[in-house]
């Protein structure tokens, strides 16, 4: 059995993963109307807090993940938030 050789002099290895961003529609829980679109680095959790374009800090009430349209890869994501008026 041959032990694997490691070249420690070459410096750290860089691993690049091909992750896709999640584009979600931010929805108002009270009115059911969309507020804005937002890009997340990963799928948002139902307790995630973030700032809207208006600068208001909101917490997600629920996250809905839909089914992609036939022949499409993009999955619709809706994040429902309660906006303080």
C-alpha positions in Angstrom: 0.0 0.0 0.0 1.4 3.4 -1.0 0.7 6.4 1.2 -0.6 9.5 -0.5 2.0 12.3 -0.9 1.1 15.8 0.1 3.0 18.8 -1.1 3.0 21.1 1.9 5.3 23.7 0.3 2.8 24.7 -2.3 0.6 26.7 0.1 -3.1 26.3 1.0 -5.5 24.8 -1.5 -8.4 26.8 -2.7 -11.7 25.0 -3.1 -14.3 26.8 -5.1 -17.9 25.5 -4.8 -20.5 26.3 -7.4 -23.3 27.4 -5.2 -26.2 29.3 -6.7 -27.8 32.2 -4.9 -31.4 32.0 -3.8 -33.6 34.8 -5.3 -36.6 35.2 -3.1 -39.7 37.4 -3.3 -40.3 39.2 0.0 -44.1 39.1 0.7 -46.1 41.1 3.2 -48.0 38.8 5.5 -50.8 41.4 6.2 -51.6 42.3 2.6 -50.3 39.3 0.6 -48.6 41.7 -1.7 -44.9 41.4 -2.8 -42.6 44.0 -1.2 -39.3 43.4 -3.1 -37.0 40.8 -4.5 -33.9 39.8 -2.5 -30.9 37.6 -3.1 -29.7 35.3 -0.4 -26.4 33.3 -0.3 -28.3 30.2 0.9 -31.8 29.3 1.6 -33.2 31.6 4.3 -34.4 30.1 7.6 -37.9 31.0 8.9 -36.3 32.9 11.8 -33.9 34.9 9.7 -33.7 38.7 10.2 -32.7 41.0 7.4 -33.1 44.6 6.2 -35.5 45.6 3.5 -34.5 48.2 0.9 -36.3 50.8 3.1 -33.8 50.0 5.9 -36.4 48.4 8.1 -35.3 45.3 10.0 -37.8 42.4 9.6 -37.9 38.8 10.6 -39.2 36.0 8.3 -42.5 34.5 9.4 -42.4 31.6 7.0 -40.5 30.5 3.9 -42.4 28.9 1.0 -40.5 26.9 -1.7 -42.6 26.2 -4.8 -42.2 23.8 -7.6 -40.2 24.8 -10.7 -42.1 25.3 -14.0 -41.9 22.4 -16.5 -38.4 22.5 -18.1 -37.1 25.1 -15.7 -34.5 24.8 -13.0 -35.3 27.9 -11.0 -37.5 27.3 -8.0 -39.8 30.1 -6.8 -39.1 31.1 -3.1 -41.3 33.4 -1.1 -40.3 34.8 2.3 -43.3 36.1 4.3 -42.6 39.0 6.7 -44.6 41.2 8.9 -44.0 44.9 8.3 -44.5 47.3 11.1 -46.6 50.2 9.8 
